[in-house]
Amino acid sequence: MLDKFVSFTKGCYIGQEVLTRLNSQNKLPKIFKRFSIETNYEFENKVFLLNNNSEEECGYITTKILDKNNYNCLGFIKNKFISEDLKFFVKANNQNIFINFY
């Protein structure tokens, strides 16, 4: 996953041991994703992503930009929740608002 961004053959550099260990063990704790939310609701500062199966917290939004009636967002999702069939949502005004990944 990190192969296209990091050289594993270059000599020593800051963080090289940590990156090599994460890559070799394939244990990235979370991934950075781009997604959209179709709503005009004004979200609070810290918005958590919940999964549809258990409503367990599985990530959070770091950046959101309102574009027409959609929020274009960036955020982290815990790696253990990444699955083709899992849906994510945020809670706003006591309703579940589903997100769409790009």
N, C-alpha and C positions, 0 to 999 in steps of 0.2 A: 504494500500500500504506500509506503514512503519512498519506494525505489526511484520514482521519477523526480523527487525533490532533494534527495540526500545522496551524497557519494559515500559508499561503504568501503571504497578502496583507497580513498585519500588518507593521508596521515592523520595525526591527532588534531582535533579541533574541539572547541567548547561544546559539550553535550554529546560528543560522538559515542561515548560508552552507553549512555542512556538510550539514544536513538537505535543503536545496534541491538541492544537487549530487547527493546520494544518490538523491533522488526523481527528478530529471530524467534521470539516467543509468540508473536502475533497476538499481543495482549494490549492493544490500544484501548484505554478505558472509555473513550468517547470519540465521536467523529463530528466534524463540522459540516452542516448541511444548509442548503438554501431551500426555502419554501415560501408559500404564500398563504394568507388567511383572508378569506372573502368576507369582509365585514367593515363597517365604518365605526365600530366601537373603539373608544380610546382606552388602550391597555395601560395597566400600571407599569411601574419601573421594572420590577422583576416578575416575568411571566414564565411559569413552568409548563412544560409539555407533559401531558398525561397520556397513558396508553388506554385504548378503548376496552381492553379485556378486564383490567383490574383497577383502573384509575390510579395506578401507581405512578409516582413522579419519575419521569425517564429522561428529562433534559430541560433545557431552558433557552429562552430567546435572548440573544445578545444585542441584536440590531433590528430595528423595524422602521420602515419608511412607508408612509401612506402614499399610494399612487392610485388616483381615482377612488374606487371603493375597495381596493385590495391593499393589504399590508404585505410588502415584500420583506421577508425576514431572513436573518441568519441566526443559527443557533447550534448548540451542542446536543447530541443525543447519545446516551450511554450505549455502548457497543452491543451489550447483551440484548437490547430491545430492537435491534435492526432486523427486520424480517419483512418479507414480501406482503404478508397478509395482515400485518399489524397496522392499525390506524391510530393516529395521534390527534389530540385536541387540546385546547386551552379552555379554561373556565372564564366566562365573562358574564356579569349580571345573572348569575345562577343558571347559565345555559352553556352547553358544550358547543364550541366552535371548532370544527375539524380543519386540519391544515392539509395543504396540497404540496407534495414535494416536486421539485423540478427535476 
